[in-house]
Amino acid sequence: MRLTIIILCSFLMAHSVEIVSQNDFRIMFYNVENLFDSQDDPQKEDNDFLPDGFMRWTSWKYWEKLRNITRVITAVGGMQSPALVGLCEVENDSTLFDLTKRSPLRAQEYEYIITNSPDDRGIDVALLYQRHQFKPLQTCEYEIKFKRKNTRPTRNILHVTGEVLNGAILDIFVCHFPSRSGGQQETEAARIEAASLLKNKTDSLFSVRENARIIIMGDFNDHPDNKSLSQILDAGSIRSAIQKDKLYNLFHHRSKDTEFGSYKYQGQWEILDQFIVSGNTLMKEDSLHVKNNEAHIFKADFLLEDDERYYDKKPYRTNLGPRYIGGFSDHLPIYMDLTLILERR
């Protein structure tokens, strides 16, 4: 009997797996609300954000905006800068060069990738990354071509494939779906078309890669349970049974929580900014997985102000109409952590 126990223990020790080294990998997304420079682009509708435009957008206000974005990214990072930062409502390459190379954010040594979208105002999406944590291998952007000819052009979807510290490959998508301006129902078709394109791209990854690890982040201008995301993209709840080759919205289970959201409209919090991930990243045995299967809204006090018209607090934005108030954005940032298993034994 004693010999049997010794043999069994030896067998279990020989076949057990112990994680001896792992690392947290933070990802954040932030709609920075109209990050325009103060220079005229004659090809785009940016006249409101010029020194003599409607917003009286001066060079000083622009650089103050960059300093505020730096403060937010640094705060979300805590003791360590986020490895990846998705941004939307960025005007052009110049604004990101100023942000990453000429503002206080330069100390965090970010590189960036930005789209070149047909959006009328010149608005784009972008990804900041730290080279020692993420190595881009391939970059694509996908234009959303609408069936209705009178639909205004929108932001391209950014797709970056890259390698992380443990050798795992990540497919990152950064999105800014068409807005609700004109009414939610009236503009829903445009977001459905954006979701259809995104679904096509993620399905292709699942079909060609044995273990496609997908992270989608963005301002979707729809809630997790709206048709574009829950039906067309088919991003389910993490409370359901997890399948490896399916998409899951990390905020879907909070859809009915009226006090939870990243954006406030007429006194109601809304979940417009979201993370959507492939099922394999929710499985702890994977060498790269979402920590605790959760994402967060960063609701620091300095990002909020009193909501005098409705109640409680609201995001402290840069402008209130044409009046400059010196805040940050009308959206709150969101973030999530991945656990990277570096070594097992």
MOBEL-V993213 format. One record per residue. RES is the residue in three letters. D_FIRST is the distance of its C-alpha to the first C-alpha in whole Angstrom. Layout:
res=RES d_first=D_FIRST
res=RES d_first=D_FIRST
This chain:
res=MET d_first=0
res=ARG d_first=4
res=LEU d_first=5
res=THR d_first=5
res=ILE d_first=6
res=ILE d_first=9
res=ILE d_first=10
res=LEU d_first=11
res=CYS d_first=13
res=SER d_first=14
res=PHE d_first=15
res=LEU d_first=17
res=MET d_first=19
res=ALA d_first=20
res=HIS d_first=21
res=SER d_first=23
res=VAL d_first=26
res=GLU d_first=28
res=ILE d_first=32
res=VAL d_first=33
res=SER d_first=37
res=GLN d_first=39
res=ASN d_first=42
res=ASP d_first=45
res=PHE d_first=47
res=ARG d_first=50
res=ILE d_first=53
res=MET d_first=56
res=PHE d_first=58
res=TYR d_first=62
res=ASN d_first=65
res=VAL d_first=67
res=GLU d_first=71
res=ASN d_first=73
res=LEU d_first=73
res=PHE d_first=76
res=ASP d_first=78
res=SER d_first=82
res=GLN d_first=83
res=ASP d_first=85
res=ASP d_first=83
res=PRO d_first=86
res=GLN d_first=84
res=LYS d_first=82
res=GLU d_first=83
res=ASP d_first=82
res=ASN d_first=85
res=ASP d_first=84
res=PHE d_first=82
res=LEU d_first=85
res=PRO d_first=87
res=ASP d_first=90
res=GLY d_first=87
res=PHE d_first=86
res=MET d_first=84
res=ARG d_first=86
res=TRP d_first=83
res=THR d_first=83
res=SER d_first=82
res=TRP d_first=81
res=LYS d_first=79
res=TYR d_first=77
res=TRP d_first=76
res=GLU d_first=75
res=LYS d_first=73
res=LEU d_first=71
res=ARG d_first=70
res=ASN d_first=69
res=ILE d_first=67
res=THR d_first=65
res=ARG d_first=65
res=VAL d_first=63
res=ILE d_first=61
res=THR d_first=60
res=ALA d_first=59
res=VAL d_first=57
res=GLY d_first=55
res=GLY d_first=54
res=MET d_first=53
res=GLN d_first=53
res=SER d_first=55
res=PRO d_first=54
res=ALA d_first=53
res=LEU d_first=55
res=VAL d_first=58
res=GLY d_first=60
res=LEU d_first=63
res=CYS d_first=66
res=GLU d_first=70
res=VAL d_first=70
res=GLU d_first=74
res=ASN d_first=73
res=ASP d_first=72
res=SER d_first=74
res=THR d_first=73
res=LEU d_first=69
res=PHE d_first=71
res=ASP d_first=72
res=LEU d_first=69
res=THR d_first=67
res=LYS d_first=69
res=ARG d_first=72
res=SER d_first=70
res=PRO d_first=68
res=LEU d_first=65
res=ARG d_first=66
res=ALA d_first=64
res=GLN d_first=61
res=GLU d_first=61
res=TYR d_first=61
res=GLU d_first=62
res=TYR d_first=64
res=ILE d_first=64
res=ILE d_first=67
res=THR d_first=68
res=ASN d_first=72
res=SER d_first=72
res=PRO d_first=75
res=ASP d_first=75
res=ASP d_first=79
res=ARG d_first=78
res=GLY d_first=76
res=ILE d_first=73
res=ASP d_first=70
res=VAL d_first=66
res=ALA d_first=64
res=LEU d_first=61
res=LEU d_first=61
res=TYR d_first=58
res=GLN d_first=57
res=ARG d_first=56
res=HIS d_first=53
res=GLN d_first=51
res=PHE d_first=53
res=LYS d_first=54
res=PRO d_first=56
res=LEU d_first=56
res=GLN d_first=59
res=THR d_first=61
res=CYS d_first=63
res=GLU d_first=65
res=TYR d_first=66
res=GLU d_first=69
res=ILE d_first=69
res=LYS d_first=72
res=PHE d_first=73
res=LYS d_first=75
res=ARG d_first=77
res=LYS d_first=80
res=ASN d_first=81
res=THR d_first=77
res=ARG d_first=78
res=PRO d_first=75
res=THR d_first=72
res=ARG d_first=70
res=ASN d_first=68
res=ILE d_first=64
res=LEU d_first=62
res=HIS d_first=59
res=VAL d_first=58
res=THR d_first=55
res=GLY d_first=53
res=GLU d_first=50
res=VAL d_first=48
res=LEU d_first=46
res=ASN d_first=43
res=GLY d_first=45
res=ALA d_first=45
res=ILE d_first=48
res=LEU d_first=50
res=ASP d_first=52
res=ILE d_first=55
res=PHE d_first=57
res=VAL d_first=60
res=CYS d_first=62
res=HIS d_first=65
res=PHE d_first=66
res=PRO d_first=70
res=SER d_first=71
res=ARG d_first=72
res=SER d_first=75
res=GLY d_first=78
res=GLY d_first=75
res=GLN d_first=71
res=GLN d_first=72
res=GLU d_first=75
res=THR d_first=73
res=GLU d_first=70
res=ALA d_first=70
res=ALA d_first=70
res=ARG d_first=67
res=ILE d_first=66
res=GLU d_first=67
res=ALA d_first=65
res=ALA d_first=62
res=SER d_first=63
res=LEU d_first=63
res=LEU d_first=60
res=LYS d_first=58
res=ASN d_first=59
res=LYS d_first=58
res=THR d_first=55
res=ASP d_first=54
res=SER d_first=55
res=LEU d_first=53
res=PHE d_first=50
res=SER d_first=51
res=VAL d_first=51
res=ARG d_first=48
res=GLU d_first=45
res=ASN d_first=44
res=ALA d_first=47
res=ARG d_first=47
res=ILE d_first=50
res=ILE d_first=51
res=ILE d_first=55
res=MET d_first=57
res=GLY d_first=60
res=ASP d_first=63
res=PHE d_first=63
res=ASN d_first=66
res=ASP d_first=64
res=HIS d_first=61
res=PRO d_first=57
res=ASP d_first=58
res=ASN d_first=61
res=LYS d_first=62
res=SER d_first=62
res=LEU d_first=59
res=SER d_first=57
res=GLN d_first=58
res=ILE d_first=60
res=LEU d_first=57
res=ASP d_first=54
res=ALA d_first=53
res=GLY d_first=50
res=SER d_first=49
res=ILE d_first=45
res=ARG d_first=45
res=SER d_first=44
res=ALA d_first=42
res=ILE d_first=42
res=GLN d_first=42
res=LYS d_first=42
res=ASP d_first=46
res=LYS d_first=48
res=LEU d_first=50
res=TYR d_first=49
res=ASN d_first=51
res=LEU d_first=50
res=PHE d_first=53
res=HIS d_first=53
res=HIS d_first=51
res=ARG d_first=54
res=SER d_first=56
res=LYS d_first=58
res=ASP d_first=57
res=THR d_first=61
res=GLU d_first=60
res=PHE d_first=58
res=GLY d_first=60
res=SER d_first=61
res=TYR d_first=65
res=LYS d_first=67
res=TYR d_first=70
res=GLN d_first=72
res=GLY d_first=70
res=GLN d_first=67
res=TRP d_first=64
res=GLU d_first=63
res=ILE d_first=60
res=LEU d_first=62
res=ASP d_first=60
res=GLN d_first=56
res=PHE d_first=53
res=ILE d_first=52
res=VAL d_first=49
res=SER d_first=47
res=GLY d_first=44
res=ASN d_first=42
res=THR d_first=43
res=LEU d_first=41
res=MET d_first=38
res=LYS d_first=36
res=GLU d_first=34
res=ASP d_first=37
res=SER d_first=38
res=LEU d_first=41
res=HIS d_first=41
res=VAL d_first=43
res=LYS d_first=42
res=ASN d_first=41
res=ASN d_first=43
res=GLU d_first=46
res=ALA d_first=50
res=HIS d_first=52
res=ILE d_first=56
res=PHE d_first=57
res=LYS d_first=59
res=ALA d_first=60
res=ASP d_first=63
res=PHE d_first=66
res=LEU d_first=65
res=LEU d_first=67
res=GLU d_first=70
res=ASP d_first=71
res=ASP d_first=72
res=GLU d_first=75
res=ARG d_first=76
res=TYR d_first=73
res=TYR d_first=71
res=ASP d_first=68
res=LYS d_first=68
res=LYS d_first=68
res=PRO d_first=68
res=TYR d_first=70
res=ARG d_first=72
res=THR d_first=74
res=ASN d_first=77
res=LEU d_first=78
res=GLY d_first=81
res=PRO d_first=83
res=ARG d_first=83
res=TYR d_first=80
res=ILE d_first=78
res=GLY d_first=76
res=GLY d_first=72
res=PHE d_first=69
res=SER d_first=69
res=ASP d_first=69
res=HIS d_first=66
res=LEU d_first=62
res=PRO d_first=60
res=ILE d_first=56
res=TYR d_first=53
res=MET d_first=50
res=ASP d_first=47
res=LEU d_first=45
res=THR d_first=42
res=LEU d_first=41
res=ILE d_first=38
res=LEU d_first=39
res=GLU d_first=36
res=ARG d_first=32
res=ARG d_first=29
